[in-house]
C-alpha cells in the first residue's frame, strides 16, 4: 500500500474500500489488507494529533508557565 499523503486521503481511500460490493475473493483479500493498513495509519495519525492537543492544553494550564521557568 502506498502511504496516504495525509489523514484525509487515507480516510477517503478507506471509505472507498468499504463501499465496494461484489468483489472477487482475491480482490477482497487485497482490499482487506489495504483497509487494515489504512486503519492503522489513521489511528496513528489521530493518536499523534491527540498528543499534540494534550501538550497544547498542558501549556495553557494555569501555572504551566511557572513550571517551565523552574
N, CA, C and O atoms as a CHARMM CRD file, in Angstrom:
* protein
*
  280
    1    1 UNK  N      0.83700  -1.17600   0.00000 PROA 1      0.00000
    2    1 UNK  CA     0.00000   0.00000   0.00000 PROA 1      0.00000
    3    1 UNK  C      0.88400   1.24200   0.00000 PROA 1      0.00000
    4    1 UNK  O      1.86300   1.32300   0.74100 PROA 1      0.00000
    5    2 UNK  N      0.53000   2.19000  -0.82800 PROA 2      0.00000
    6    2 UNK  CA     1.20900   3.47400  -0.84100 PROA 2      0.00000
    7    2 UNK  C      0.67200   4.29600   0.32200 PROA 2      0.00000
    8    2 UNK  O     -0.54100   4.42300   0.49200 PROA 2      0.00000
    9    3 UNK  N      1.57300   4.85300   1.12100 PROA 3      0.00000
   10    3 UNK  CA     1.17200   5.63700   2.28700 PROA 3      0.00000
   11    3 UNK  C      0.39500   6.86600   1.82500 PROA 3      0.00000
   12    3 UNK  O      0.82700   7.56100   0.90500 PROA 3      0.00000
   13    4 UNK  N     -0.74800   7.14100   2.45600 PROA 4      0.00000
   14    4 UNK  CA    -1.52300   8.32600   2.08300 PROA 4      0.00000
   15    4 UNK  C     -0.73300   9.60600   2.34400 PROA 4      0.00000
   16    4 UNK  O      0.15300   9.63500   3.19900 PROA 4      0.00000
   17    5 UNK  N     -1.06300  10.66200   1.60000 PROA 5      0.00000
   18    5 UNK  CA    -0.39700  11.95200   1.79900 PROA 5      0.00000
   19    5 UNK  C     -0.74600  12.55400   3.14800 PROA 5      0.00000
   20    5 UNK  O      0.06700  13.23700   3.77100 PROA 5      0.00000
   21    6 UNK  N     -1.98700  12.28600   3.59400 PROA 6      0.00000
   22    6 UNK  CA    -2.43200  12.84300   4.86000 PROA 6      0.00000
   23    6 UNK  C     -3.62900  12.03200   5.37300 PROA 6      0.00000
   24    6 UNK  O     -4.09600  11.10100   4.71600 PROA 6      0.00000
   25    7 UNK  N     -4.10500  12.40500   6.54500 PROA 7      0.00000
   26    7 UNK  CA    -5.21000  11.69300   7.18300 PROA 7      0.00000
   27    7 UNK  C     -6.45100  11.67700   6.29200 PROA 7      0.00000
   28    7 UNK  O     -7.09700  10.64100   6.13300 PROA 7      0.00000
   29    8 UNK  N     -6.77200  12.81900   5.72200 PROA 8      0.00000
   30    8 UNK  CA    -7.98200  12.93200   4.91000 PROA 8      0.00000
   31    8 UNK  C     -7.94100  12.00700   3.69900 PROA 8      0.00000
   32    8 UNK  O     -8.94700  11.38400   3.36000 PROA 8      0.00000
   33    9 UNK  N     -6.77800  11.91200   3.04400 PROA 9      0.00000
   34    9 UNK  CA    -6.64000  10.99900   1.90000 PROA 9      0.00000
   35    9 UNK  C     -6.78000   9.54300   2.34000 PROA 9      0.00000
   36    9 UNK  O     -7.40800   8.73600   1.65500 PROA 9      0.00000
   37   10 UNK  N     -6.19600   9.22200   3.47600 PROA 10     0.00000
   38   10 UNK  CA    -6.29700   7.86100   3.99800 PROA 10     0.00000
   39   10 UNK  C     -7.73100   7.48700   4.32400 PROA 10     0.00000
   40   10 UNK  O     -8.18700   6.38800   4.00800 PROA 10     0.00000
   41   11 UNK  N     -8.43100   8.40300   4.95500 PROA 11     0.00000
   42   11 UNK  CA    -9.82000   8.15400   5.31600 PROA 11     0.00000
   43   11 UNK  C    -10.70400   8.03900   4.06600 PROA 11     0.00000
   44   11 UNK  O    -11.60000   7.19600   4.01200 PROA 11     0.00000
   45   12 UNK  N    -10.45100   8.88100   3.07000 PROA 12     0.00000
   46   12 UNK  CA   -11.22500   8.83000   1.82800 PROA 12     0.00000
   47   12 UNK  C    -11.02000   7.49000   1.12000 PROA 12     0.00000
   48   12 UNK  O    -11.97300   6.89600   0.61600 PROA 12     0.00000
   49   13 UNK  N     -9.77000   7.02100   1.08500 PROA 13     0.00000
   50   13 UNK  CA    -9.49100   5.72600   0.44600 PROA 13     0.00000
   51   13 UNK  C    -10.17000   4.60400   1.21600 PROA 13     0.00000
   52   13 UNK  O    -10.72100   3.68300   0.61400 PROA 13     0.00000
   53   14 UNK  N    -10.13400   4.67200   2.52500 PROA 14     0.00000
   54   14 UNK  CA   -10.78700   3.65700   3.35600 PROA 14     0.00000
   55   14 UNK  C    -12.29000   3.63200   3.08600 PROA 14     0.00000
   56   14 UNK  O    -12.88800   2.56000   2.98900 PROA 14     0.00000
   57   15 UNK  N    -12.89000   4.79500   2.96600 PROA 15     0.00000
   58   15 UNK  CA   -14.32300   4.86200   2.66500 PROA 15     0.00000
   59   15 UNK  C    -14.63900   4.22800   1.31400 PROA 15     0.00000
   60   15 UNK  O    -15.64200   3.53000   1.17100 PROA 15     0.00000
   61   16 UNK  N    -13.77700   4.47300   0.31900 PROA 16     0.00000
   62   16 UNK  CA   -13.98200   3.85600  -0.99900 PROA 16     0.00000
   63   16 UNK  C    -13.92400   2.33500  -0.91600 PROA 16     0.00000
   64   16 UNK  O    -14.72700   1.63700  -1.53500 PROA 16     0.00000
   65   17 UNK  N    -12.97700   1.83800  -0.15100 PROA 17     0.00000
   66   17 UNK  CA   -12.83300   0.38400   0.00400 PROA 17     0.00000
   67   17 UNK  C    -14.08300  -0.18900   0.66100 PROA 17     0.00000
   68   17 UNK  O    -14.59800  -1.22100   0.23100 PROA 17     0.00000
   69   18 UNK  N    -14.56600   0.47600   1.69500 PROA 18     0.00000
   70   18 UNK  CA   -15.72400  -0.04200   2.42200 PROA 18     0.00000
   71   18 UNK  C    -17.00800   0.00000   1.60600 PROA 18     0.00000
   72   18 UNK  O    -17.95000  -0.74000   1.88800 PROA 18     0.00000
   73   19 UNK  N    -17.04900   0.86100   0.60100 PROA 19     0.00000
   74   19 UNK  CA   -18.24200   0.96600  -0.24000 PROA 19     0.00000
   75   19 UNK  C    -18.28700  -0.06800  -1.35700 PROA 19     0.00000
   76   19 UNK  O    -19.33600  -0.27700  -1.96500 PROA 19     0.00000
   77   20 UNK  N    -17.15800  -0.71700  -1.63200 PROA 20     0.00000
   78   20 UNK  CA   -17.11500  -1.69600  -2.72600 PROA 20     0.00000
   79   20 UNK  C    -17.98100  -2.90800  -2.40400 PROA 20     0.00000
   80   20 UNK  O    -18.00600  -3.40400  -1.27700 PROA 20     0.00000
   81   21 UNK  N    -18.68500  -3.36200  -3.42800 PROA 21     0.00000
   82   21 UNK  CA   -19.54200  -4.53600  -3.28200 PROA 21     0.00000
   83   21 UNK  C    -19.23000  -5.53100  -4.39600 PROA 21     0.00000
   84   21 UNK  O    -18.68900  -5.17400  -5.44300 PROA 21     0.00000
   85   22 UNK  N    -19.57800  -6.76300  -4.14700 PROA 22     0.00000
   86   22 UNK  CA   -19.47100  -7.82300  -5.15700 PROA 22     0.00000
   87   22 UNK  C    -18.09100  -7.92700  -5.78700 PROA 22     0.00000
   88   22 UNK  O    -17.96000  -8.00700  -7.00800 PROA 22     0.00000
   89   23 UNK  N    -17.05900  -7.92500  -4.94300 PROA 23     0.00000
   90   23 UNK  CA   -15.70200  -8.07200  -5.45100 PROA 23     0.00000
   91   23 UNK  C    -15.28100  -9.53600  -5.33500 PROA 23     0.00000
   92   23 UNK  O    -15.68900 -10.22900  -4.40300 PROA 23     0.00000
   93   24 UNK  N    -14.46900 -10.00600  -6.27700 PROA 24     0.00000
   94   24 UNK  CA   -13.97700 -11.38600  -6.20000 PROA 24     0.00000
   95   24 UNK  C    -13.13500 -11.58100  -4.93400 PROA 24     0.00000
   96   24 UNK  O    -12.61100 -10.62500  -4.36200 PROA 24     0.00000
   97   25 UNK  N    -13.02200 -12.81500  -4.52400 PROA 25     0.00000
   98   25 UNK  CA   -12.31600 -13.14100  -3.28100 PROA 25     0.00000
   99   25 UNK  C    -10.89300 -12.59400  -3.26500 PROA 25     0.00000
  100   25 UNK  O    -10.48500 -11.97900  -2.27900 PROA 25     0.00000
  101   26 UNK  N    -10.12900 -12.80400  -4.33600 PROA 26     0.00000
  102   26 UNK  CA    -8.74000 -12.32700  -4.35800 PROA 26     0.00000
  103   26 UNK  C     -8.66200 -10.81600  -4.16400 PROA 26     0.00000
  104   26 UNK  O     -7.82300 -10.32800  -3.40600 PROA 26     0.00000
  105   27 UNK  N     -9.52700 -10.07900  -4.84200 PROA 27     0.00000
  106   27 UNK  CA    -9.53000  -8.63100  -4.69200 PROA 27     0.00000
  107   27 UNK  C     -9.99400  -8.24200  -3.28900 PROA 27     0.00000
  108   27 UNK  O     -9.47500  -7.29200  -2.70100 PROA 27     0.00000
  109   28 UNK  N    -10.96200  -8.96900  -2.76000 PROA 28     0.00000
  110   28 UNK  CA   -11.44600  -8.68800  -1.40300 PROA 28     0.00000
  111   28 UNK  C    -10.33200  -8.84400  -0.37900 PROA 28     0.00000
  112   28 UNK  O    -10.23500  -8.05000   0.55600 PROA 28     0.00000
  113   29 UNK  N     -9.50400  -9.84500  -0.54300 PROA 29     0.00000
  114   29 UNK  CA    -8.38000 -10.04800   0.38000 PROA 29     0.00000
  115   29 UNK  C     -7.37600  -8.90600   0.28200 PROA 29     0.00000
  116   29 UNK  O     -6.86400  -8.44100   1.30000 PROA 29     0.00000
  117   30 UNK  N     -7.09100  -8.45100  -0.93500 PROA 30     0.00000
  118   30 UNK  CA    -6.17400  -7.32400  -1.10900 PROA 30     0.00000
  119   30 UNK  C     -6.76500  -6.05900  -0.48700 PROA 30     0.00000
  120   30 UNK  O     -6.06500  -5.29600   0.17900 PROA 30     0.00000
  121   31 UNK  N     -8.05400  -5.85000  -0.71200 PROA 31     0.00000
  122   31 UNK  CA    -8.70900  -4.67200  -0.15800 PROA 31     0.00000
  123   31 UNK  C     -8.74800  -4.72200   1.36900 PROA 31     0.00000
  124   31 UNK  O     -8.58300  -3.70200   2.03700 PROA 31     0.00000
  125   32 UNK  N     -8.96700  -5.91600   1.91000 PROA 32     0.00000
  126   32 UNK  CA    -8.97500  -6.07500   3.36800 PROA 32     0.00000
  127   32 UNK  C     -7.61000  -5.70800   3.94600 PROA 32     0.00000
  128   32 UNK  O     -7.51800  -5.01000   4.95600 PROA 32     0.00000
  129   33 UNK  N     -6.56000  -6.18400   3.29800 PROA 33     0.00000
  130   33 UNK  CA    -5.20900  -5.88400   3.75200 PROA 33     0.00000
  131   33 UNK  C     -4.93400  -4.38300   3.68600 PROA 33     0.00000
  132   33 UNK  O     -4.38200  -3.80300   4.62100 PROA 33     0.00000
  133   34 UNK  N     -5.32200  -3.76400   2.57800 PROA 34     0.00000
  134   34 UNK  CA    -5.12200  -2.32200   2.43400 PROA 34     0.00000
  135   34 UNK  C     -5.92600  -1.55800   3.48100 PROA 34     0.00000
  136   34 UNK  O     -5.43000  -0.60300   4.07800 PROA 34     0.00000
  137   35 UNK  N     -7.16500  -1.98000   3.69800 PROA 35     0.00000
  138   35 UNK  CA    -8.01000  -1.32100   4.68400 PROA 35     0.00000
  139   35 UNK  C     -7.40200  -1.42400   6.08500 PROA 35     0.00000
  140   35 UNK  O     -7.42300  -0.45100   6.84000 PROA 35     0.00000
  141   36 UNK  N     -6.86800  -2.57900   6.43200 PROA 36     0.00000
  142   36 UNK  CA    -6.24700  -2.75200   7.75300 PROA 36     0.00000
  143   36 UNK  C     -5.06600  -1.79600   7.91900 PROA 36     0.00000
  144   36 UNK  O     -4.88300  -1.21100   8.98700 PROA 36     0.00000
  145   37 UNK  N     -4.26900  -1.63800   6.86600 PROA 37     0.00000
  146   37 UNK  CA    -3.13900  -0.71600   6.92300 PROA 37     0.00000
  147   37 UNK  C     -3.61700   0.73400   7.02300 PROA 37     0.00000
  148   37 UNK  O     -3.02600   1.53800   7.74400 PROA 37     0.00000
  149   38 UNK  N     -4.67900   1.05900   6.30500 PROA 38     0.00000
  150   38 UNK  CA    -5.23100   2.41700   6.37900 PROA 38     0.00000
  151   38 UNK  C     -5.78700   2.72400   7.76300 PROA 38     0.00000
  152   38 UNK  O     -5.61500   3.83100   8.27100 PROA 38     0.00000
  153   39 UNK  N     -6.44700   1.75800   8.36800 PROA 39     0.00000
  154   39 UNK  CA    -6.96900   1.94900   9.72800 PROA 39     0.00000
  155   39 UNK  C     -5.80600   2.20400  10.69200 PROA 39     0.00000
  156   39 UNK  O     -5.88500   3.09600  11.53700 PROA 39     0.00000
  157   40 UNK  N     -4.75000   1.43800  10.57000 PROA 40     0.00000
  158   40 UNK  CA    -3.58800   1.63000  11.43900 PROA 40     0.00000
  159   40 UNK  C     -2.97000   3.01100  11.22100 PROA 40     0.00000
  160   40 UNK  O     -2.61000   3.69400  12.18000 PROA 40     0.00000
  161   41 UNK  N     -2.85100   3.41600   9.95800 PROA 41     0.00000
  162   41 UNK  CA    -2.29600   4.73500   9.64200 PROA 41     0.00000
  163   41 UNK  C     -3.17400   5.84200  10.22800 PROA 41     0.00000
  164   41 UNK  O     -2.66700   6.76400  10.86700 PROA 41     0.00000
  165   42 UNK  N     -4.47900   5.75400  10.01500 PROA 42     0.00000
  166   42 UNK  CA    -5.39600   6.77700  10.51600 PROA 42     0.00000
  167   42 UNK  C     -5.38800   6.82800  12.04000 PROA 42     0.00000
  168   42 UNK  O     -5.40400   7.91300  12.62100 PROA 42     0.00000
  169   43 UNK  N     -5.36300   5.67300  12.69000 PROA 43     0.00000
  170   43 UNK  CA    -5.31000   5.64000  14.15700 PROA 43     0.00000
  171   43 UNK  C     -4.02500   6.28200  14.68200 PROA 43     0.00000
  172   43 UNK  O     -4.05400   7.03900  15.65200 PROA 43     0.00000
  173   44 UNK  N     -2.89800   5.97400  14.03400 PROA 44     0.00000
  174   44 UNK  CA    -1.62400   6.55400  14.45600 PROA 44     0.00000
  175   44 UNK  C     -1.63300   8.07200  14.27000 PROA 44     0.00000
  176   44 UNK  O     -1.11800   8.81200  15.10700 PROA 44     0.00000
  177   45 UNK  N     -2.22200   8.52300  13.16600 PROA 45     0.00000
  178   45 UNK  CA    -2.31000   9.95700  12.90000 PROA 45     0.00000
  179   45 UNK  C     -3.18300  10.64000  13.94500 PROA 45     0.00000
  180   45 UNK  O     -2.83500  11.71500  14.43400 PROA 45     0.00000
  181   46 UNK  N     -4.31100  10.03000  14.29000 PROA 46     0.00000
  182   46 UNK  CA    -5.18900  10.59500  15.32100 PROA 46     0.00000
  183   46 UNK  C     -4.51700  10.58600  16.68400 PROA 46     0.00000
  184   46 UNK  O     -4.66800  11.53600  17.45200 PROA 46     0.00000
  185   47 UNK  N     -3.77800   9.52800  16.99800 PROA 47     0.00000
  186   47 UNK  CA    -3.05800   9.47000  18.27400 PROA 47     0.00000
  187   47 UNK  C     -2.03400  10.60100  18.37200 PROA 47     0.00000
  188   47 UNK  O     -1.89100  11.22900  19.42100 PROA 47     0.00000
  189   48 UNK  N     -1.32100  10.85700  17.26700 PROA 48     0.00000
  190   48 UNK  CA    -0.32500  11.92700  17.25700 PROA 48     0.00000
  191   48 UNK  C     -1.00400  13.28700  17.43100 PROA 48     0.00000
  192   48 UNK  O     -0.49700  14.15100  18.14600 PROA 48     0.00000
  193   49 UNK  N     -2.13900  13.47100  16.78200 PROA 49     0.00000
  194   49 UNK  CA    -2.87900  14.73100  16.92200 PROA 49     0.00000
  195   49 UNK  C     -3.37300  14.90500  18.35400 PROA 49     0.00000
  196   49 UNK  O     -3.31900  16.00600  18.90200 PROA 49     0.00000
  197   50 UNK  N     -3.85100  13.82900  18.95500 PROA 50     0.00000
  198   50 UNK  CA    -4.33100  13.90400  20.33700 PROA 50     0.00000
  199   50 UNK  C     -3.18700  14.28600  21.27700 PROA 50     0.00000
  200   50 UNK  O     -3.37900  15.08200  22.19700 PROA 50     0.00000
  201   51 UNK  N     -2.01800  13.73000  21.05100 PROA 51     0.00000
  202   51 UNK  CA    -0.86200  14.06200  21.87800 PROA 51     0.00000
  203   51 UNK  C     -0.51000  15.54100  21.74100 PROA 51     0.00000
  204   51 UNK  O     -0.19700  16.20200  22.73200 PROA 51     0.00000
  205   52 UNK  N     -0.56200  16.05700  20.51600 PROA 52     0.00000
  206   52 UNK  CA    -0.27800  17.48000  20.30800 PROA 52     0.00000
  207   52 UNK  C     -1.29500  18.35300  21.03800 PROA 52     0.00000
  208   52 UNK  O     -0.92800  19.36500  21.63600 PROA 52     0.00000
  209   53 UNK  N     -2.55300  17.97300  20.99400 PROA 53     0.00000
  210   53 UNK  CA    -3.60500  18.73100  21.68700 PROA 53     0.00000
  211   53 UNK  C     -3.36500  18.70600  23.19000 PROA 53     0.00000
  212   53 UNK  O     -3.50000  19.73300  23.85600 PROA 53     0.00000
  213   54 UNK  N     -3.01500  17.55500  23.72400 PROA 54     0.00000
  214   54 UNK  CA    -2.74600  17.44000  25.16300 PROA 54     0.00000
  215   54 UNK  C     -1.55600  18.30200  25.56500 PROA 54     0.00000
  216   54 UNK  O     -1.56500  18.91400  26.63400 PROA 54     0.00000
  217   55 UNK  N     -0.52500  18.35500  24.70800 PROA 55     0.00000
  218   55 UNK  CA     0.63900  19.18600  25.00900 PROA 55     0.00000
  219   55 UNK  C      0.26800  20.66900  24.99300 PROA 55     0.00000
  220   55 UNK  O      0.71900  21.43400  25.84600 PROA 55     0.00000
  221   56 UNK  N     -0.55200  21.06900  24.02400 PROA 56     0.00000
  222   56 UNK  CA    -1.00300  22.46100  23.96000 PROA 56     0.00000
  223   56 UNK  C     -1.84000  22.80100  25.18600 PROA 56     0.00000
  224   56 UNK  O     -1.64900  23.84700  25.80700 PROA 56     0.00000
  225   57 UNK  N     -2.77100  21.91200  25.53100 PROA 57     0.00000
  226   57 UNK  CA    -3.61700  22.14100  26.70000 PROA 57     0.00000
  227   57 UNK  C     -2.78000  22.24200  27.97400 PROA 57     0.00000
  228   57 UNK  O     -3.06000  23.07000  28.84100 PROA 57     0.00000
  229   58 UNK  N     -1.76300  21.40800  28.08400 PROA 58     0.00000
  230   58 UNK  CA    -0.91900  21.43100  29.27600 PROA 58     0.00000
  231   58 UNK  C     -0.18800  22.76500  29.39900 PROA 58     0.00000
  232   58 UNK  O      0.00600  23.26900  30.50500 PROA 58     0.00000
  233   59 UNK  N      0.21500  23.33400  28.26900 PROA 59     0.00000
  234   59 UNK  CA     0.89500  24.63000  28.29700 PROA 59     0.00000
  235   59 UNK  C     -0.05500  25.75100  28.68400 PROA 59     0.00000
  236   59 UNK  O      0.37200  26.77500  29.21800 PROA 59     0.00000
  237   60 UNK  N     -1.33600  25.56200  28.41700 PROA 60     0.00000
  238   60 UNK  CA    -2.32600  26.59500  28.71700 PROA 60     0.00000
  239   60 UNK  C     -2.85300  26.51900  30.13700 PROA 60     0.00000
  240   60 UNK  O     -3.56700  27.41800  30.58000 PROA 60     0.00000
  241   61 UNK  N     -2.51400  25.46800  30.85400 PROA 61     0.00000
  242   61 UNK  CA    -2.98400  25.30800  32.23200 PROA 61     0.00000
  243   61 UNK  C     -2.36700  26.39000  33.11200 PROA 61     0.00000
  244   61 UNK  O     -1.20100  26.74100  32.93700 PROA 61     0.00000
  245   62 UNK  N     -3.14100  26.92000  34.05600 PROA 62     0.00000
  246   62 UNK  CA    -2.56800  27.89800  34.99800 PROA 62     0.00000
  247   62 UNK  C     -1.36100  27.29800  35.71600 PROA 62     0.00000
  248   62 UNK  O     -1.39700  26.15800  36.18000 PROA 62     0.00000
  249   63 UNK  N     -0.31300  28.07600  35.79600 PROA 63     0.00000
  250   63 UNK  CA     0.89000  27.60200  36.45100 PROA 63     0.00000
  251   63 UNK  C      1.86400  26.89300  35.53700 PROA 63     0.00000
  252   63 UNK  O      2.98700  26.59900  35.94500 PROA 63     0.00000
  253   64 UNK  N      1.46100  26.61100  34.30700 PROA 64     0.00000
  254   64 UNK  CA     2.35600  25.91400  33.38300 PROA 64     0.00000
  255   64 UNK  C      3.56900  26.77200  33.04800 PROA 64     0.00000
  256   64 UNK  O      4.67900  26.26000  32.90100 PROA 64     0.00000
  257   65 UNK  N      3.35300  28.07100  32.92900 PROA 65     0.00000
  258   65 UNK  CA     4.46800  28.97100  32.64700 PROA 65     0.00000
  259   65 UNK  C      5.47000  28.96800  33.80400 PROA 65     0.00000
  260   65 UNK  O      6.68000  29.02300  33.58500 PROA 65     0.00000
  261   66 UNK  N      4.96500  28.90400  35.02100 PROA 66     0.00000
  262   66 UNK  CA     5.83900  28.85900  36.19400 PROA 66     0.00000
  263   66 UNK  C      6.69500  27.59800  36.20200 PROA 66     0.00000
  264   66 UNK  O      7.88100  27.63400  36.52900 PROA 66     0.00000
  265   67 UNK  N      6.06800  26.48600  35.83600 PROA 67     0.00000
  266   67 UNK  CA     6.79800  25.21800  35.83000 PROA 67     0.00000
  267   67 UNK  C      7.89000  25.22900  34.77400 PROA 67     0.00000
  268   67 UNK  O      8.96800  24.68000  35.00200 PROA 67     0.00000
  269   68 UNK  N      7.63300  25.85000  33.60800 PROA 68     0.00000
  270   68 UNK  CA     8.63400  25.91700  32.56400 PROA 68     0.00000
  271   68 UNK  C      9.82600  26.78100  32.98300 PROA 68     0.00000
  272   68 UNK  O     10.95700  26.51700  32.57500 PROA 68     0.00000
  273   69 UNK  N      9.58100  27.79900  33.78600 PROA 69     0.00000
  274   69 UNK  CA    10.64600  28.67100  34.23300 PROA 69     0.00000
  275   69 UNK  C     11.51800  27.99300  35.28700 PROA 69     0.00000
  276   69 UNK  O     12.68800  28.34300  35.44200 PROA 69     0.00000
  277   70 UNK  N     10.96400  27.04000  36.00000 PROA 70     0.00000
  278   70 UNK  CA    11.70400  26.38400  37.07700 PROA 70     0.00000
  279   70 UNK  C     12.75600  25.45800  36.55600 PROA 70     0.00000
  280   70 UNK  O     13.46800  24.82800  37.33800 PROA 70     0.00000
